Amino acid sequence: MPDHHATIACASYTHARRHPIVLGRIGGWAPPFQLSIAQIVVLGVSFAAMTWTWSAWAPFLPDTVAMVVAAGVPVSAAWALRRVRIEGRSLPRAALGYVVSWSQPAGGTVAGRPYRPGRPRRANSSRMWVTGRCP
């Protein structure tokens, strides 16, 4: 006789998919906070941009303020990236979605191939004379 009150074992991974992949340890060293891969990329790129453009903006600021700006802008950009959402997706996923969308054919696909409408054809017709008499 079957047991009607038996439990069903299942797992739901929805919660895990809502959070970005984060880096916990880098070469045996653990940062004091978790960073997503996108945050690390933004941190590195913005720090490199601040370093390369140092001669353009740093002479107009006192040395201490310039150092705070050079460190603060990349950190602020990486921190702001945590909450950026485009159409409910994180920035890297949204960017990947746009790239995939732009790389698709404009007319769509049929059976995995780009849809190409057929060439227009001229309708061949002939004249038919109809008399008003019915047999």
C-alpha positions in Angstrom: 0.0 0.0 0.0 1.5 3.4 -1.0 2.2 6.0 1.6 0.3 9.2 0.6 2.3 11.4 3.0 5.8 10.6 1.7 8.0 13.6 1.0 9.6 14.3 -2.3 13.3 15.2 -2.3 14.1 17.9 -4.7 16.6 20.8 -5.0 16.1 24.4 -6.3 19.0 26.3 -7.6 17.1 29.5 -8.4 18.6 31.4 -5.5 22.2 30.5 -6.6 21.5 31.8 -10.1 20.4 35.2 -8.9 23.8 36.0 -7.6 26.9 36.7 -9.7 30.0 34.5 -9.6 32.4 35.9 -7.1 36.0 35.4 -6.4 36.9 34.2 -2.9 40.6 33.5 -3.2 43.1 34.8 -5.7 46.4 32.9 -5.6 45.9 31.9 -1.9 45.1 35.5 -0.9 41.5 36.4 0.1 40.3 40.0 -0.4 38.5 41.5 2.5 35.3 41.5 0.5 33.9 39.5 -2.4 34.2 40.9 -5.9 32.5 39.7 -9.1 34.5 39.2 -12.2 32.9 42.3 -13.8 33.9 44.4 -10.8 37.5 43.2 -11.1 37.5 44.1 -14.8 36.0 47.6 -14.1 38.5 48.1 -11.3 41.5 47.2 -13.4 40.4 49.1 -16.6 39.4 52.3 -14.7 42.7 52.2 -12.6 44.7 51.8 -15.9 42.7 54.7 -17.4 43.4 56.9 -14.4 47.1 56.0 -14.6 47.4 56.6 -18.3 45.6 60.0 -18.1 47.4 61.1 -14.9 49.4 63.8 -16.8 46.2 65.3 -18.2 44.3 65.9 -14.9 46.6 65.5 -11.9 48.6 68.7 -12.3 45.5 70.7 -11.7 44.9 69.1 -8.2 47.0 69.0 -5.1 49.0 65.8 -4.8 46.9 64.2 -2.0 43.6 65.0 -3.7 45.0 63.5 -7.0 46.0 60.3 -5.2 42.5 60.1 -3.6 40.9 60.6 -7.0 43.2 58.1 -8.7 42.2 55.4 -6.1 38.6 56.6 -5.5 37.3 56.6 -9.0 38.1 52.9 -9.8 36.8 51.8 -6.4 33.6 53.9 -6.8 33.1 52.5 -10.3 33.5 48.9 -9.1 31.2 49.5 -6.1 28.5 51.1 -8.4 28.7 48.2 -10.7 27.2 45.9 -8.0 23.8 47.4 -8.4 23.6 48.2 -12.1 20.8 46.3 -13.8 19.7 46.6 -17.4 16.4 44.9 -18.2 16.8 43.0 -14.9 20.2 41.5 -15.8 23.6 42.3 -14.6 25.8 44.5 -16.9 27.9 41.7 -18.4 24.9 39.5 -19.1 23.0 42.5 -20.7 26.1 43.4 -22.8 26.4 39.8 -24.0 22.7 39.8 -24.8 23.0 42.9 -26.9 26.0 41.5 -28.7 24.2 38.3 -29.5 21.1 40.3 -30.6 23.2 42.6 -32.9 25.0 39.6 -34.5 21.7 37.9 -35.5 20.3 38.4 -39.0 17.7 41.2 -39.2 15.1 39.0 -40.8 15.5 36.2 -38.2 16.3 32.6 -38.8 14.4 29.6 -40.1 15.8 26.1 -39.2 19.0 27.7 -38.0 19.7 29.6 -41.3 19.1 33.3 -42.0 15.7 34.0 -43.5 15.8 35.4 -47.0 12.5 36.2 -48.6 12.0 34.9 -52.1 12.5 37.2 -55.1 9.3 38.8 -56.3 7.9 37.2 -59.4 5.7 38.7 -62.0 2.2 37.2 -62.0 1.6 35.6 -65.5 -1.9 36.1 -66.6 -4.0 35.9 -69.7 -7.2 37.6 -70.7 -10.4 35.8 -70.4 -13.5 37.2 -72.2 -16.8 36.4 -70.5 -20.1 36.9 -72.2 -23.2 37.8 -70.3 -25.1 34.7 -71.4 -25.6 31.8 -69.1 -26.2 28.4 -70.6 
